[in-house]
Amino acid sequence: MKERCPVQPWRRYVSVFLLLSTTVETVSAVTHYSIPEEMEEGSIVANLATDLGLDVKTLNKRKMRLDVVANKKYLDVNKETGELFILQTIDRENLCSSKTNCFLKLDATIENPLRMFNIELEILDINDNVPYFRRDEMHLDISESTAVGERFSLNNAVDPDVGTNSVKTYHLSESEHFNIEIQSGRDGSKFADLILKKALDREQQAVHNLILTAVDGGVPARSGTASIIVRVLDINDNAPKFDEDHYKIDITENSPIGSIVIKLNATDLDEGANSEIVYSYSLYTSEKTQDTFNLNPNNGEITVKEMINYEDFRIYHMEVKATDKGSNSLSGQCKVTILVTDMNDNHPEISIKSFQSPVKEDIAVDTVIAVISVSDKDSGENGIVEIHIDDKLPFTLKESSDNYYELVLSEPLDREKVPEYDITFTITDRGSPPLSDNDTRTLELLDVNDNVPQFPQSFYTIPVIENNAPGALLSSLTAFDPDLHENQYLVYFIIEKEIVNTSMSMLFSINPENGNLYALKTFDYEIEKEFLFHIEARDSGIPPLSSNVTVHIIIVDQNDNAPVIVSPWCVHGSVVEEKIPRSTDKGSMVSKVIAIDTDSVQNSRITYQFLQVTDATLFSLDQYNGEIRTMRMFSYRDQRYQRMVVIAKDNGDPALSATVTIKLSTVETDVKAFSDLTEVPLEYDIFSDLNLYLVIGLGSVSFLLLITILVTCVLKCQTTKPSKAAPPSRNSVISERNSTIADSTLVSNDAYWYSLFLAETRKGKLVVRQPVPKAGSRYIVSSIPRSTGLTETSESAASTLQADMQSILLCCHFCFGLWANLCLKTFSLTSDIVFTTKYPK
């Protein structure tokens, strides 16, 4: 080992280590350099020609070049001076992320004669990154009853630098209630705990704002900050308190019932339920007082509950208590004294002479509703009576003669907005103080059919899962009519619409009384995906009013197809046998499981997992692409035969699955011999005669299949065509689905590519295995129907023709099955021969 450094004083220090290793004819020893990151472009690392013992004058002639292994080209060589210099600034954090040691490997090559030098450049970390917190603000909720010494975890800071340049310590801004304690993790990371050192009081300070600073160990040190917002949670530690301890109020006799005497106010310094107050009388308040005055428990209003007579009581004493709603409630008290003042006690009188109720809501404006007379036994100013009603009512009072008034409609009425009016007639004299009286009448409105039925939505989208039961309830489409009685009774209809000569009423039914929508048949997602029609709601008024809504039925696919293992292919229930060299490296792919699902969208998404495995520490399975890789190299303790059961499960609910059993045997093969073998092309002459016979047999069967199909087509063309009015047959359609298996390439030494024609037996499909010529080829999943006859609605089709067609199709099935079986045997035998040749025992 030796060290070199540039002699120029302005250049940064670079340590060079030459690591000697075994030398092949064209490969020299490994040269090691160490440089700090972020060196300027053009900075000299070392004189590479001198370190490698090369003549600088021959560098151009020998075409010296510098290549980077699996990285960008950060350095280059000056062919004139032989110096290794920085071509692009190196950032250690981008290059090696969080790794402690960062190395950049390069190859230097010269020609005449050809020689290659391995160069290893170690990138040293500098403190060029500031610590930062993942969250700029941290929020903590702490009860004011929390004990001193309680700890609260805080988010730690992150520094992309490593070693001494990473986060070293934390500092907390000055606070009389909190401090921090620094902890160290197992990986050497630093984090801080917030500790309560002084009891909190929410009433004094509800929120504490702190600053947490993270400092790294670099020189000079760098730091980052985050805000800590501590919200103090309240406890019930304050009792309600009234504004005054004693209240005195004057009130005149005969005050109107409901009039406010006083509104008490108590406050509680707590918050939430602890500050919500309920008012009540204490035990020291007499029953007479409680009967005369009403206390609102929510807002503390004291109102007149019954008529007050000065001659009966002149002074009322009461004690009011305010209690909060905390778990351990606290209360406060105050005293209230009410003094009654004497006054003229003859009230004005009101008499309703006529009141028309109920009335229709479409009554005309200016119609007289009621006739009222008023009087007062007093004389002078005290005998003059004024009458009024609430200004918000759609009525007005007009004086018709002395002390007679008419209640007239001033605005149009709408029963749906206000079904009835409580009209309070209030009369007041001009006495001092004035006296008043009131009378309340209720005006009821009769309904007229003036509102159209309304649906909550103008457009309904209803998903229906395929394979539904006939008569199943799909949805309830209920409209609302704000009218009453017969004007409110609704009847529902489906507006007729034909689809391929099929009426909507043959597909769906709606309950005319409640709007429940039912399906009259079982839907198949592959045949019918959606329906669009209208539903009308009509009331029973005279004349009837109606409205309609659009209904969109969407047929939803159901998970009714299980995944099928495509690769490695095997007969149902059999075991797939694979062989791999025992010297296989860690991370090598030994097999790959591929499955397909004929369902759509979510139901066709497949994941893989081990159901059984001989040694769980030896193999790993990618749950998305089905790759089986080694997690480590084989050891002498590992069994020669490894058995794995892999399950492929779709994303349906409930999920369907398929399994495949793989028996993996390790072969004791010399590494060098195996590598030499893979470089020599396989000799296929050993089974060339067998290929000839198999091709002849396969061609014969294919020819017979082609003849059968041609005969079938000729017979079909000669048959009588169905009536034009007959609907097209849905069963005569052969659906093709082209899909590409994402990432389906098998890259292990003994991997083969397969594609297949697949479907379930109940749908008349066959399974055929055949080799795929190129990576990324598509496979076709075709549906071969059992029958290509006309649908049930084609009544003109002859039964004899259907029987002939079924016989012809059975013959096609037989020939196709024979051809498929021959293909299977051909490629199975070919695969076994290739595998035996590639991996001899």
C-alpha positions in Angstrom: 0.0 0.0 0.0 1.2 3.5 -0.8 -0.1 7.0 -0.6 0.2 9.9 -3.1 -1.0 13.5 -3.0 -0.8 16.4 -5.5 2.1 18.8 -4.9 0.1 22.0 -5.9 -0.7 24.0 -2.7 -4.1 25.1 -4.0 -5.4 21.7 -4.6 -7.4 19.8 -2.0 -5.9 16.8 -0.2 -6.4 13.5 -1.8 -5.3 10.2 -0.3 -4.4 7.3 -2.7 -4.2 3.7 -1.8 -3.1 1.0 -4.2 -4.6 -2.3 -3.3 -2.7 -5.2 -4.8 -4.8 -8.2 -5.9 -4.3 -11.2 -8.1 -3.4 -10.1 -11.7 -4.8 -11.5 -14.9 -3.1 -10.8 -18.2 -5.1 -7.6 -19.0 -6.2 -6.5 -15.4 -3.9 -4.7 -13.0 -4.2 -4.0 -9.2 -7.0 -1.8 -7.7 -6.0 1.8 -7.2 -7.8 3.5 -4.3 -8.3 7.3 -3.9 -10.1 9.2 -1.2 -11.6 12.7 -1.9 -14.1 14.9 -0.2 -17.4 15.6 -1.9 -18.3 18.8 -3.7 -14.8 19.3 -5.1 -14.8 22.0 -7.9 -14.8 20.9 -11.5 -11.2 20.6 -12.8 -9.7 19.8 -9.5 -6.8 17.3 -9.7 -7.3 14.1 -7.9 -3.9 12.5 -8.7 -1.5 11.7 -11.5 -3.0 8.5 -12.7 -0.2 7.7 -15.2 2.4 8.0 -12.5 0.4 5.8 -10.0 -0.1 3.2 -12.7 3.5 3.3 -13.9 2.6 4.4 -17.4 4.6 6.7 -19.8 2.7 10.0 -20.1 3.9 10.4 -23.7 2.2 7.2 -24.9 -1.2 7.9 -23.4 -2.7 9.4 -26.6 -1.1 6.8 -28.8 -2.3 3.9 -26.6 -5.8 5.5 -26.5 -6.2 5.7 -22.8 -9.8 6.1 -21.7 -11.7 6.1 -18.4 -15.1 4.4 -18.0 -17.4 4.5 -15.1 -19.0 1.3 -13.8 -22.8 1.7 -13.3 -22.5 5.5 -12.7 -22.3 8.8 -14.4 -19.0 10.1 -15.6 -17.8 12.3 -12.8 -14.0 12.1 -13.6 -11.7 12.0 -16.6 -8.0 11.7 -17.5 -5.8 14.4 -19.1 -4.0 12.5 -21.7 -1.3 15.1 -22.0 -0.3 15.1 -18.3 -1.8 11.8 -17.1 -3.7 13.6 -14.3 -7.1 12.4 -13.0 -9.3 15.4 -12.6 -13.0 16.2 -11.6 -15.2 16.4 -14.6 -18.5 16.9 -12.7 -19.1 18.0 -9.1 -19.8 14.9 -6.9 -22.6 15.0 -4.3 -22.1 12.1 -1.9 -25.8 12.3 -0.7 -27.1 11.8 -4.2 -24.6 9.2 -5.1 -24.8 7.0 -1.9 -27.8 8.3 0.0 -27.5 7.2 3.6 -24.6 4.8 3.2 -21.7 5.4 5.6 -19.0 4.5 3.0 -19.4 5.8 -0.5 -17.3 4.4 -3.4 -17.2 5.2 -7.1 -15.7 2.4 -9.2 -14.0 3.2 -12.6 -12.1 1.3 -15.2 -9.0 2.7 -17.0 -8.2 1.0 -20.3 -5.2 1.3 -22.6 -4.3 -0.5 -25.9 -1.2 -1.8 -27.6 -1.1 -4.0 -25.6 -4.5 -4.0 -24.0 -4.5 -3.4 -20.3 -7.3 -2.6 -17.8 -6.8 -0.9 -14.4 -9.5 -0.9 -11.7 -9.8 2.4 -9.8 -11.9 2.8 -6.6 -12.7 6.4 -5.5 -13.9 6.9 -2.0 -16.2 10.0 -1.5 -15.8 11.5 1.9 -18.7 13.3 3.5 -18.6 17.1 4.3 -21.1 19.0 6.4 -23.1 20.5 3.5 -26.6 19.7 4.6 -28.7 21.4 7.3 -30.7 19.3 9.7 -34.5 19.5 9.1 -37.7 18.3 10.7 -40.3 16.4 8.6 -43.0 18.6 10.1 -42.4 22.3 10.6 -45.0 22.4 13.4 -45.8 19.9 16.1 -49.1 20.1 18.0 -49.5 18.8 21.5 -52.6 18.8 23.7 -51.8 18.6 27.4 -54.3 18.8 30.3 -53.7 21.4 32.9 -53.9 18.7 35.5 -50.9 16.8 34.0 -48.3 16.0 36.7 -44.9 17.6 36.6 -42.3 15.3 35.1 -44.6 13.9 32.4 -42.8 13.1 29.1 -44.0 13.7 25.6 -42.3 12.3 22.4 -41.3 14.8 19.7 -40.5 14.2 16.0 -36.7 13.8 15.5 -34.8 15.8 12.9 -33.1 14.4 9.8 -29.7 15.2 8.4 -28.6 13.6 5.0 -25.0 13.8 6.2 -23.4 10.9 8.1 -21.0 10.4 10.9 -20.2 13.4 13.0 -22.0 15.6 10.4 -25.4 14.2 11.4 -27.8 15.4 14.1 -25.9 15.7 17.4 -28.1 17.5 19.9 -31.3 19.5 20.3 -32.1 22.9 22.0 -35.4 24.2 23.3 -36.4 27.8 23.5 -36.7 29.3 26.9 -39.8 28.2 28.8 -40.7 28.1 32.5 -42.9 25.1 32.0 -41.0 22.8 29.7 -37.5 21.5 29.0 -36.2 18.6 26.8 -34.2 15.4 27.4 -32.1 14.0 24.5 -32.3 10.3 23.8 -30.2 8.1 21.5 -31.6 5.4 19.3 -30.1 2.0 18.5 -28.8 3.3 15.2 -27.2 6.3 16.8 -29.9 8.7 15.9 -30.8 11.5 18.3 -34.3 12.5 19.4 -35.8 14.6 22.2 -38.5 14.1 24.7 -40.5 17.2 26.0 -40.7 17.2 29.8 -43.2 19.2 31.9 -41.3 20.9 34.7 -44.0 23.2 36.0 -47.7 22.7 36.4 -49.9 24.3 33.7 -52.8 26.7 34.2 -55.1 27.1 31.2 -56.7 30.2 32.6 -53.3 32.0 32.8 -51.9 30.7 29.5 -53.9 28.5 27.1 -51.2 28.1 24.4 -47.4 27.7 24.7 -45.3 28.3 21.6 -41.9 26.7 21.7 -39.0 26.4 19.2 -37.0 23.1 19.0 -33.6 23.5 17.3 -31.6 20.5 15.9 -27.8 21.0 15.7 -25.4 18.6 13.8 -21.8 17.8 14.8 -20.1 19.4 11.8 -17.6 22.2 11.8 -19.1 24.7 11.5 -22.3 23.3 13.0 -25.6 23.6 11.1 -29.0 23.7 12.6 -32.7 23.5 11.7 -35.8 24.4 13.7 -39.4 23.3 14.2 -42.3 25.0 16.1 -44.0 23.2 19.0 -47.5 24.4 19.8 -48.8 23.2 23.2 -52.5 23.6 23.7 -53.5 23.4 27.4 -56.7 21.3 28.0 -59.1 22.6 30.6 -60.3 21.0 33.8 -63.2 22.1 36.0 -61.3 24.2 38.6 -63.3 27.4 38.5 -66.8 28.0 39.9 -69.4 30.2 38.1 -69.7 33.8 39.4 -72.5 36.3 39.0 -71.9 39.9 38.0 -73.4 41.0 41.3 -74.2 39.3 44.6 -77.6 41.1 45.0 -80.0 42.4 42.4 -83.0 44.8 43.1 -85.7 45.2 40.4 -88.9 47.2 40.2 -91.8 45.8 38.3 -95.4 47.1 37.8 -98.3 45.0 38.7 -100.3 43.3 35.9 -97.1 43.0 33.8 -97.7 40.8 30.8 -97.0 37.1 31.2 -93.7 36.3 29.6 -92.3 39.7 30.0 -88.6 39.7 31.1 -87.9 40.9 34.6 -84.2 40.6 34.5 -81.5 38.6 32.7 -78.9 37.2 35.1 -75.4 36.5 33.9 -72.8 34.3 35.5 -69.4 33.6 34.0 -67.0 30.6 34.4 -63.3 31.0 33.5 -63.2 27.3 32.3 -64.0 26.3 28.8 -66.1 23.7 27.0 -68.6 21.8 29.2 -66.8 23.2 32.3 -68.0 26.7 31.3 -71.6 25.9 30.3 -73.9 27.1 33.1 -77.4 26.0 34.2 -79.5 28.4 36.3 -82.0 27.2 38.9 -83.8 28.4 42.1 -82.2 27.4 45.4 -84.1 25.8 48.3 -84.5 29.2 49.9 -86.9 30.4 47.2 -90.6 30.1 48.1 -93.1 28.2 46.0 -95.2 31.3 45.5 -92.2 33.1 44.0 -91.4 30.1 41.7 -95.0 30.0 40.6 -95.1 33.8 39.8 -91.7 34.0 38.0 -90.1 31.7 35.5 -86.3 31.2 35.4 -84.8 30.1 32.1 -82.2 27.5 33.0 -80.1 28.1 29.9 -79.8 31.9 29.7 -80.8 33.1 33.2 -83.8 35.1 32.1 -86.4 35.7 34.7 -89.9 36.3 33.2 -93.4 36.8 34.5 -95.1 33.5 34.8 -98.6 34.6 36.1 -100.4 37.8 36.7 -98.9 40.0 39.4 -101.2 41.8 41.8 -99.9 44.6 44.0 -102.5 43.9 46.6 -101.4 40.3 47.0 -97.6 40.6 47.1 -95.5 43.7 47.1 -92.0 42.1 47.5 -90.6 38.8 46.1 -87.3 37.3 47.3 -85.5 34.6 45.5 -82.0 33.0 45.5 -80.7 31.9 42.1 -77.9 29.3 41.7 -75.6 28.9 38.7 -74.1 25.4 38.2 -71.6 24.4 35.5 -71.7 21.2 33.6 -68.3 19.8 34.5 -67.8 16.2 35.8 -67.4 17.6 39.3 -69.8 20.5 39.0 -69.2 23.8 40.8 -71.8 26.5 41.6 -72.3 30.1 42.6 -75.3 32.0 44.1 -76.9 35.5 44.0 -80.0 37.1 45.7 -82.8 38.8 43.7 -85.4 41.1 45.2 -88.4 42.1 43.0 -90.4 45.2 44.1 -94.0 45.5 42.6 -95.2 49.0 41.7 -98.9 49.8 41.8 -100.7 51.1 38.7 -104.1 51.3 36.9 -105.3 47.7 36.9 -108.2 47.9 34.4 -107.1 46.2 31.3 -108.5 46.9 27.8 -110.7 44.1 26.4 -110.7 42.4 23.0 -113.5 40.5 21.4 -113.3 38.4 18.2 -116.6 38.9 16.4 -115.8 36.8 13.4 -112.8 34.6 12.4 -112.8 32.6 9.1 -110.7 29.4 9.5 -109.7 27.3 7.7 -109.2 29.0 4.3 -107.8 27.8 1.0 -104.2 28.8 0.4 -105.1 30.4 -2.9 -107.4 32.9 -1.3 -107.4 36.4 -2.9 -105.5 39.3 -1.4 -107.6 41.9 0.5 -110.1 39.2 1.7 -111.4 39.9 5.2 -110.4 37.1 7.6 -111.7 38.4 10.9 -113.6 41.2 12.6 -112.4 42.4 16.0 -113.8 44.8 18.5 -111.9 46.5 21.4 -113.0 48.3 24.6 -111.6 49.7 27.9 -113.5 50.4 31.1 -111.2 53.3 31.9 -111.8 56.8 30.5 -109.7 59.5 29.0 -106.2 58.5 27.8 -106.5 55.3 29.8 -109.6 54.3 27.8 -108.1 54.8 24.4 -107.1 51.4 23.0 -104.6 50.6 20.2 -104.5 47.2 18.5 -101.7 45.7 16.5 -100.4 42.3 15.3 -96.9 41.1 14.4 -95.5 43.0 11.5 -94.0 39.8 10.0 -97.5 38.3 9.4 -99.1 38.6 5.8 -102.1 40.5 7.3 -103.0 44.0 8.1 -105.6 45.7 10.4 -108.0 48.2 9.0 -110.4 50.3 11.2 -114.0 49.9 9.9 -115.8 52.0 12.5 -115.3 53.1 16.1 -113.5 50.3 18.0 -114.1 47.8 15.2 -111.2 46.5 13.1 -111.0 44.1 10.1 -108.1 41.6 9.6 -107.3 41.7 5.9 -105.0 39.5 3.8 -102.1 41.6 2.5 -99.9 39.0 0.8 -100.5 35.7 -1.1 -100.4 32.5 1.1 -98.5 29.3 0.6 -99.5 26.4 2.7 -96.3 24.5 1.9 -94.2 27.2 3.4 -96.4 28.1 6.4 -99.3 25.6 7.0 -100.9 27.8 9.7 -100.6 31.2 11.3 -100.8 32.0 15.0 -102.2 35.5 15.0 -101.8 37.4 18.2 -104.0 40.5 18.6 -102.4 42.8 21.2 -104.3 45.8 22.6 -102.8 48.6 24.7 -104.3 51.6 26.3 -102.6 55.0 26.7 -102.5 54.9 30.5 -99.4 55.5 32.5 -98.2 52.9 32.6 -100.2 51.5 29.7 -102.1 48.3 30.1 -102.5 45.7 27.4 -104.2 42.5 26.6 -104.0 40.0 23.8 -105.8 37.2 22.0 -104.3 34.6 19.8 -106.1 32.8 17.0 -104.8 30.1 14.7 -105.6 30.4 11.0 -105.4 27.0 9.2 -104.8 26.8 5.4 -106.4 24.2 3.1 -104.2 22.6 0.5 -104.7 23.0 -3.3 -102.8 21.0 -5.9 -100.1 23.6 -6.8 -96.9 21.6 -6.5 -95.3 19.1 -8.9 -93.9 15.9 -7.4 -90.1 16.3 -6.9 -87.4 13.6 -6.9 -84.4 14.2 -4.5 -82.2 13.7 -7.6 -82.6 14.5 -11.3 -80.5 11.5 -12.3 -80.1 8.2 -10.5 -77.1 5.8 -11.1 -77.8 2.4 -9.7 -75.1 -0.3 -9.7 -76.4 -3.9 -10.1 -74.1 -6.9 -9.6 -74.4 -9.4 -12.3 -76.0 -12.8 -11.7 -78.7 -11.1 -9.6 -81.8 -13.0 -8.6 -85.0 -12.2 -10.6 -87.2 -10.0 -8.5 -84.3 -8.4 -6.6 -84.9 -4.9 -5.2 -82.6 -2.5 -7.0 -83.4 0.8 -5.4 -86.3 2.9 -4.0 -87.0 6.0 -6.1 -89.3 8.0 -3.9 -90.5 11.4 -4.9 -91.9 14.1 -2.6 -95.0 16.2 -3.0 -95.5 18.9 -0.4 -99.2 19.0 -1.0 -101.7 17.1 1.3 -104.1 14.3 1.0 -105.0 13.2 -2.5 -102.7 15.9 -3.9 -99.9 14.2 -2.1 -100.6 10.5 -3.1 -98.2 9.5 -5.9 -98.2 6.8 -8.4 -95.0 5.6 -10.2 -94.6 4.4 -13.8 -91.8 3.3 -16.0 -91.9 5.3 -19.3 -91.8 2.6 -22.0 -88.7 2.3 -24.1 -87.7 -0.5 -26.4 -84.2 -1.9 -26.6 -83.7 -4.5 -29.4 -87.4 -5.2 -29.5 -87.5 -5.7 -25.7 -89.7 -3.4 -23.6 -88.3 -1.9 -20.4 -91.3 -3.3 -18.5 -90.0 -6.8 -19.4 -86.7 -6.0 -17.7 -87.7 -3.9 -14.7 -90.7 -3.4 -12.5 -91.6 -0.5 -10.2 -94.1 -0.6 -7.3 -96.6 2.1 -8.2 -97.2 2.9 -4.5 -93.7 3.2 -3.0 -91.4 3.5 -6.0 -89.4 0.3 -5.3 -87.6 -0.7 -8.5 -87.1 -4.4 -9.1 -85.2 -6.5 -11.7 -87.3 -9.0 -13.6 -84.4 -11.0 -15.0 -80.9 -12.0 -14.3 -78.3 -9.7 -15.9 -75.0 -10.8 -17.4 -72.2 -8.2 -17.4 -70.6 -9.7 -20.5 -73.9 -9.2 -22.5 -75.7 -6.2 -21.0 -73.6 -3.5 -19.3 -76.1 -0.7 -18.8 -79.7 0.6 -19.2 -81.1 4.1 -19.4 -84.8 4.9 -19.0 -87.2 7.3 -17.3 -89.6 6.9 -14.3 -92.6 9.2 -13.9 -94.2 10.2 -10.6 -97.8 11.5 -10.8 -100.0 12.8 -8.0 -103.8 12.2 -7.6 -104.8 15.9 -7.6 -107.3 17.5 -10.0 -105.8 18.2 -12.5 -102.9 15.7 -11.8 -99.3 17.0 -11.9 -96.2 14.8 -12.7 -92.5 14.8 -13.1 -89.9 12.2 -14.3 -86.4 11.2 -13.5 -83.7 9.5 -15.5 -82.4 6.1 -14.2 -79.1 4.7 -15.2 -78.6 1.0 -14.4 -75.0 -0.1 -14.5 -74.3 -3.8 -14.4 -71.3 -4.5 -12.2 -68.9 -7.4 -12.8 -68.8 -10.2 -10.2 -65.8 -12.2 -9.2 -67.1 -15.5 -10.7 -63.8 -16.7 -12.4 -60.9 -18.1 -10.4 -57.3 -17.3 -11.4 -55.6 -19.9 -13.6 -51.8 -20.7 -13.4 -50.3 -20.1 -16.8 -46.7 -20.7 -15.9 -45.2 -23.0 -14.8 -47.8 -25.1 -16.6 -48.8 -28.4 -15.1 -51.6 -30.9 -15.2 -54.2 -30.2 -12.5 -52.9 -31.7 -9.2 -49.4 -32.5 -10.5 -46.1 -31.2 -9.3 -43.8 -29.0 -11.4 -40.2 -30.1 -11.2 -37.4 -27.5 -11.6 -33.6 -27.9 -11.4 -31.0 -25.3 -10.6 -27.3 -25.3 -9.8 -26.5 -25.5 -6.2 -24.0 -22.6 -6.7 -26.8 -20.2 -7.6 -26.1 -16.7 -6.3 -28.2 -14.7 -3.8 -31.0 -12.8 -5.6 -31.2 -15.2 -8.6 -34.6 -15.9 -10.0 -35.3 -19.6 -9.9 -38.8 -19.6 -11.2 -41.7 -17.3 -12.0 -45.4 -18.0 -11.4 -47.9 -16.3 -13.8 -51.6 -16.5 -13.4 -54.5 -14.8 -15.3 -58.1 -14.0 -14.4 -60.8 -13.6 -16.9 -62.7 -11.2 -14.7 -62.3 -7.4 -15.1 -60.9 -4.5 -13.2 -60.3 -5.2 -9.4 -61.5 -8.9 -9.7 -58.6 -9.7 -12.1 -55.8 -8.2 -10.1 -53.7 -11.1 -8.8 -51.2 -11.4 -5.9 -48.9 -14.2 -5.1 -47.8 -15.7 -1.8 -46.3 -18.9 -0.4 -48.8 -21.4 0.9 -46.1 -23.9 1.9 -42.3 -23.7 1.6 -39.6 -26.1 2.8 -37.2 -23.4 3.9 -38.7 -19.9 4.3 -35.2 -18.3 4.7 -34.0 -19.6 1.3 -36.6 -18.2 -1.1 -38.6 -15.0 -1.5 -41.8 -14.5 -3.6 -42.7 -11.1 -5.2 -46.4 -10.7 -4.4 -47.1 -8.7 -7.6 -45.1 -10.4 -10.4 -44.7 -13.9 -9.0 -40.9 -14.0 -9.2 -39.3 -16.6 -6.9 -35.7 -15.6 -6.0 -33.0 -16.9 -3.7 -32.6 -14.9 -0.4 -29.2 -16.4 0.1 -26.8 -19.0 -1.4 -27.3 -22.7 -0.8 -25.3 -24.3 2.0 -24.4 -27.9 2.7 -27.1 -28.0 5.3 -29.9 -27.2 2.9 -32.0 -30.1 1.6 -31.4 -31.1 -2.0 -35.1 -31.0 -2.7 -37.1 -27.9 -1.9 -40.9 -28.0 -2.2 -42.9 -24.8 -2.6 -46.7 -24.3 -2.9 -47.6 -20.9 -4.4 -51.1 -19.5 -4.2 -52.4 -17.0 -6.8 -55.3 -15.0 -5.4 -57.4 -12.4 -7.1 -58.7 -9.1 -5.6 -62.4 -10.1 -5.6 -64.7 -10.4 -2.6 -64.7 -13.2 -1.8 -61.3 -13.8 -3.3 -60.8 -16.8 -5.6 -57.4 -18.6 -5.9 -55.3 -21.2 -7.6 -52.2 -23.1 -6.4 -49.2 -24.6 -8.0 -46.6 -27.0 -6.4 -43.0 -26.6 -7.5 -40.4 -29.2 -6.6 -37.0 -27.6 -6.9 -33.9 -29.9 -6.9 -30.4 -28.6 -6.7 -27.7 -30.0 -9.0 -24.1 -30.3 -7.9 -22.5 -28.6 -11.0 -19.1 -27.2 -11.3 -19.4 -23.4 -11.7 -16.8 -23.1 -14.5 -18.1 -26.1 -16.4 -21.7 -24.8 -16.1 -20.7 -21.4 -17.4 -18.8 -23.0 -20.3 -21.8 -25.1 -21.1 -24.1 -22.1 -21.4 -21.8 -20.5 -24.0 -22.0 -23.5 -26.3 -25.1 -23.6 -28.5 -27.4 -26.6 -27.8 -27.3 -29.5 -30.2 -30.8 -30.2 -31.3 -29.9 -33.1 -33.6 -30.4 -35.6 -30.9 -34.2 -35.3 -31.3 -34.4 -34.1 -35.0 -36.1 -37.4 -36.1 -38.6 -37.1 -33.3 -39.4 -33.5 -34.4 -40.1 -34.8 -37.9 -42.7 -37.3 -36.7 -44.3 -34.8 -34.4 -44.6 -32.1 -37.1 -46.2 -34.6 -39.5 -48.7 -35.7 -36.9 -49.5 -32.1 -35.9 -49.9 -31.0 -39.5 -52.3 -33.9 -40.2 -54.5 -33.1 -37.2 -54.5 -29.3 -38.1 -55.5 -30.2 -41.7 -58.5 -32.2 -40.4 -59.5 -29.4 -38.1 -59.4 -26.9 -41.0 -61.6 -29.2 -43.2 -64.1 -29.6 -40.4 -64.4 -25.8 -39.9 -64.9 -25.3 -43.7 -67.7 -27.9 -43.8 -69.4 -26.3 -40.8 -69.3 -22.9 -42.5 -70.8 -24.3 -45.8 -73.6 -26.0 -43.9 -74.4 -22.9 -42.0 -74.5 -20.7 -45.1 -77.1 -23.1 -46.7 -79.6 -22.9 -43.8 -82.7 -20.7 -43.9 -82.0 -17.2 -42.6 -84.1 -16.2 -39.5 -86.7 -13.5 -39.7 -85.5 -9.9 -39.8 -87.7 -9.0 -36.8 -86.0 -11.6 -34.7 -83.4 -10.1 -32.3 -79.8 -11.0 -32.8 -78.5 -14.0 -30.9 -76.4 -13.1 -27.9 -75.1 -16.6 -27.6 -73.7 -16.6 -31.1 -71.0 -14.1 -30.3 -67.6 -15.4 -29.6 -65.8 -12.8 -27.5 -62.1 -12.4 -27.8 -60.1 -10.7 -25.1 -56.5 -9.8 -25.8 -54.5 -9.0 -22.7 -50.8 -8.6 -22.1 -49.4 -10.1 -18.9 -47.3 -7.3 -17.4 -43.8 -8.3 -16.6 -44.4 -11.9 -17.6 -40.9 -12.7 -18.9 -39.2 -15.6 -17.2 -35.4 -14.9 -16.9 -34.1 -17.9 -14.9 -31.8 -20.4 -16.6 -34.5 -23.1 -17.1 -37.4 -20.7 -17.7 -39.9 -21.1 -20.5 -42.6 -18.8 -21.8 -46.1 -20.0 -22.2 -49.4 -18.6 -23.4 -52.8 -20.4 -23.6 -56.4 -20.5 -24.8 -58.3 -20.5 -21.5 -61.8 -20.6 -20.2 -63.9 -22.5 -17.8 -65.5 -25.9 -18.7 -69.0 -24.6 -18.0 -68.5 -21.9 -20.8 -67.1 -24.4 -23.3 -63.5 -23.5 -23.3 -60.3 -25.5 -23.7 -56.8 -25.1 -22.2 -53.9 -25.4 -24.6 -50.2 -24.9 -23.8 -47.9 -23.6 -26.5 -44.4 -21.9 -26.4 -44.2 -18.1 -26.9 -41.6 -17.2 -29.6 -40.6 -13.8 -28.1 -40.6 -12.0 -24.8 -43.6 -9.7 -24.3 -45.9 -11.7 -26.7 -49.6 -11.4 -26.1 -51.9 -14.2 -25.3 -55.6 -14.5 -26.4 -58.3 -15.7 -24.1 -61.1 -16.8 -26.4 -64.5 -18.0 -25.4 -65.7 -21.0 -27.5 -69.5 -21.4 -26.9 -71.0 -24.8 -26.6 -73.7 -23.9 -29.0 -74.0 -21.4 -31.9 -77.7 -21.8 -32.4 -80.3 -19.0 -32.4 -81.6 -17.6 -29.2 -84.8 -18.6 -27.6 -86.7 -15.7 -29.1 -86.0 -17.0 -32.7 -89.0 -19.2 -32.9 -88.6 -19.8 -36.6 -85.4 -21.8 -36.2 -85.9 -25.6 -36.9 -85.0 -28.1 -34.2 -83.4 -30.4 -36.8 -80.9 -27.7 -37.9 -79.9 -27.1 -34.2 -79.2 -30.8 -33.7 -77.0 -30.9 -36.8 -75.1 -27.9 -35.7 -74.5 -29.3 -32.2 -73.2 -32.6 -33.8 -70.8 -30.6 -36.0 -69.6 -28.5 -33.1 -69.0 -31.7 -31.0 -66.8 -33.0 -33.9 -64.9 -29.7 -33.9 -64.4 -29.9 -30.2 -63.1 -33.5 -30.5 -60.6 -32.5 -33.3 -59.5 -29.4 -31.5 -58.9 -31.4 -28.3 -56.9 -34.0 -30.2 -54.8 -31.3 -31.7 -54.3 -29.6 -28.3 -53.3 -32.9 -26.7 -50.7 -33.5 -29.4 -49.3 -30.0 -28.9 -49.1 -30.6 -25.2 -47.2 -33.9 -25.6 -44.9 -32.3 -28.3 -43.8 -29.3 -26.2 -43.7 -31.3 -22.9 -41.3 -33.8 -24.5 -39.3 -31.0 -26.2 -39.0 -29.1 -22.9 -37.8 -32.2 -21.1 -35.1 -32.9 -23.7 -33.9 -29.3 -23.7 -33.8 -29.2 -19.9 -31.9 -32.6 -19.8 -29.4 -31.3 -22.3 -29.0 -27.9 -20.6 -28.6 -29.4 -17.1 -27.1 -32.9 -17.3 -26.9 -34.9 -14.1 
